[in-house]
Amino acid sequence: AQSVTQLDSQVPVFEEAPVELRCNYSSSVSVYLFWYVQYPNQGLQLLLKYLSGSTLVKGINGFEAEFNKSQTSFHLRKPSVHISDTAEYFCAVTLPSGGYNKLIFGAGTRLAVHP
Amino acid sequence: NAGVTQTPKFQVLKTGQSMTLQCAQDMNHEYMSWYRQDPGMGLRLIHYSVGAGITDQGEVPNGYNVSRSTTEDFPLRLLSAAPSQTSVYFCASSYSPSGRAYNEQFFGPGTRLTVL
């Protein structure tokens, strides 16, 4: 069975500083990987996804993530954060399938950007 | 398009009461899902549907019922509410792969449910 571990429950950072949110997954087969963002009192929005190909994936709002198969990681990075990036971030995994994709979510990382 | 809509936004129930959380999408998506979000646990799949008339259980289905009579609507029923069902509930939809292996799930704004 697949599982996702987000290594930090909270990450405080100052505005314009770089940030990395860490995600590790476990699976005995190839998976698809995702990062979702949840702004306060809103639903989830897809930030970026890795399906295949280049291991460096670029998403919206200047975020990027790198897939590392040997370390089973999919860490999210941004070189310079803004106050508006304050949100909760979820890493998720699913199996490649021609049918319904069941998403397995991590517990989430709350990013707090301070002025 | 309104996307995925959920009603109500907030609800307070007493233990033992029943209620239905509504979810609708106007994107003609075949797949729809219900998740619950609890602090420190991320989102967990309750039930999902791959088309009208077809539903299946997710990770935490106990205490919940679903049905899918139309493509647009996917209501979630709490049969006899319990305090353990206090949570934020999200509905999501996606289109069927049509040869592609993955399609993005679009989430509604959520329903915050408190069971006293």
Interface residues (C-beta under 8 A of the other chain):
Chain A: V4 S9 Y32 N41 Q42 G43 L44 Q45 L46 K49 L51 F90 T94 P96 S97 G98 G99 Y100 N101 K102 L103 F105 G106 A107 G108
Chain B: V4 Y31 G40 M41 G42 L43 R44 L45 Y48 V50 G58 F90 A92 S94 S96 P97 G99 A101 Y102 N103 E104 Q105 F107 G108 P109 G110
